[in-house]
Amino acid sequence: MSHNFSQQTKKTTRVRGLFAAALVLACALGTVNHAAAQLAPPSTPDTITVPEGNSLYLVGHARGSQGYTCLPTSTGGTAWNPTARPEATLFTDLLGQQFQIITHFQSINENPKPGVIPPLSGNATWQSSLDSSRVWMVKVNGIEPSSEIASCSHTGSIQCLLLQSVGNKKGPTGGNLLAGTTFIQRLNTNGGAVPTSSCAVGQTQLVGYTADYFFYRADKQ
């Protein structure tokens, strides 16, 4: 009797856990869809402004790091060089809590757009934590932060960027949160810049940064 009761308790707990996870997912997707109707694109310099015909639908607040490796220079010295794409986790506000929506890393482009030859080193990647859809991006333009630019004001930080999709992929069950993303802006960067310290060849360092990522998709015709 006690064995059957224990099994039933475990099953009930598991069902409740699955229900709670499904409820959180539904709330998160609802929050994203609701927010999309209220978002206005930020003011940015022309070089990193998204082309007309695309609309902002999602914003993620990121915490991450940029990796640097110390390499020899042509003059016989050493210098820090970015040797990997930034890695970050993106969050949104859900019921007063920070809820993870996207991870940012580097991976092989599994679904390149026509005419795109994916590099063996991979592309900057964003993957939805909600439905596993992905988008791969390349840099179009970047600007150095300046106190005169409201959306990129933290001087001495990593660049603010305009990135364009070179591949998209739906999640394994058809999720499409990022499957239609056309452009991403990285703005409000803080930290992540090249270290100013001296270094020895082969030395590596991760520099933390925060930023806001703005996701766009093509307007419906």
N, C-alpha and C positions, 0 to 999 in steps of 0.2 A: 504493500500500500504506500509506504513512504517513498519507495523508488518511483512509482507512478506519479505521485504528487510532486516529487522533485523534477521529473521530466516535464510535467505540465507547467510548473513554475518557470523553468528555463525557456520553454516555448513561448509562454506569455510575455516574458521579459524581452525575448528576441523580437516578437511581433511589435511590442511597444516601441522598441528601439528603431525598427524599420519604419514604423509609422511616424515617429518623431523626425527621422532623417528625411522622409518624404515631405513632411510638413515644412521643414526648414528649406528644402530645395524649392518647393512651390512658392514659399514666401520670397525667397531670393530671386527667383525668376520673375515673380510678380513685381518686386521692387525694381528690377532692371527694366521691365517693360514700362512701368509707370514713370520711371525717371527719364526714359528716352523721350517721352512726350514733353518734358519740361526743360531739357538741356539746351543751352545756348552755347555755340562755339566761342572759345576764348579769343580775345584780341591778340594777334601775333604779328610779327614782321612778315612781309610778303614772302620771304625766302622759306619760311616754314608754315605758311598758311595752306590749308587743304584746298584743292581745286574745287570750283563750283560743281554742283551735281552730286555732292556727297554731304550727308547729314550726320551730326554727332548723335550717337545713341547710347554710349556707355562711358563712364569715367571710373578709373581704378586708382586708388592711392597706394603707392608702392613703397616697400622697404626692401633694399637689396644691397648688392656689392658689385664693384668693378674690380677685376683682377689685373695685376701688373706684375711683370717679370723684369728683372734687371739684366740688360744686355749690353755688350760692348758697343762703343761708338766708333765711327771712322777716324776719329782723332785720338783714339787710344784710351778714352775714358769709359765711363759707364753711364747708363741712363735708364730710367723706368719706361717700359713700353706696355701698352694694353695688349694682353695676349689672349684674352677671352671676352666673349660678350658678357654684358652685365647679367646677373641672375637676380631675380626679385620675386616677391609675392605681392599680389595686388589685392586690396581689400575694398569693401564698400560698407556703409553704415546700414545695419539691419536691426531694427528694434532696439536701437541704442548701443549695439555691439558692433565690433569690427568683424565682418564676415568675409572669409577668403573667397574670391571669385575667379582668380586667374593666377597661373604661374608663368614666369618669364625665364627663358633659358635659351640654349643653342641646340639645334638638332637638324638632322637631314630633312630637307624638303621632300615630303612623301607624295605631294600632289602639285607639282609645279604648273604654273600657267603656261599656255602655249608659247613656245619660243624661249622659255626660261631653262637654262642649263644649271641645275643646282650645284653649288660648289661642294667638294668633298668634305670641307670643314664645317658645312652646315650653315644655316641661316638663323638669325634672331627669331625666336619662336614665342608665341603666346598660346597657352592652352587653358581652356575653360575648366575650372574646378567643378563646375556644375554639370556639364554634359560632355566633356573631353574633346569638343571641337577645337580646331587649331587654325592659326594663321602664321605664315612665314613672311618676314619683311626684310626689305633692304633700305638703307639710308638714302634719302633724296637730298636733303640739306641739313645743316646743323649750324647753330649760332652759339657764341660764347655768352654766358649770362652777363647781364649789365643792369645796374641799378635803374637805368632809364627804361627798362622793358618790364612791365608789370607782370607778365606771365613767365618771365625768366630773369628774376632779379637778384638771385644769390650769386654774386661775383665770386670767382674762384672755384665754382662747382663744375660738375660734368656738363657737357653741352646739352642744350635743348634741341630736339630733333623733329624732323618730318620724315616718316617712313611710309613706304608703299608696299602693298601686298605683292608677293611673287608666288603665292600658293595658299590655298585654303583647303580645309578638310572637315567634313562633318564628323560628329562623334560616332561611336560604334552603334548607338541606337538611333541615329539620325539627328542628334542634337546639333543646332546650328547657331549658337550664340556668337561664335567667331567665324563661322563658315562664309559669311558675306562681308567680312571686314575688308575695306579697301585701303584705308590709311590709318595711321596712328601718329599722334603727336605726343612727344615726351616733353613736359613742361614743369615749371616750378621745381627744377632740380636743386638739390641741396646736398653738397658733399660729392664724393666719388671721383674727384679730380686726381690728376697724376701726383704721386707723393713728391714732396720737396726735399726729402732726406737723401743723403748719399747712399750708394748701394754697392753690393758686390755681385759679380756675374752669377746668375742662377738664382739669386734671391727672389722670392715672390712675396706679394703683399695684397691683401684684400682691403679695399677702401669702401666703407659703407656710404650709402646715399639714400635719399628719399626723393620721390618725384610723383607727378600725376600723369597718368596715361589716358589720352582721349581717343576713343575708338569711333571710326566713321564707316558708313556703308553707303553704297550708291542709292540715290533717290529712285523711287519707283517711277517708271515711265507710264 
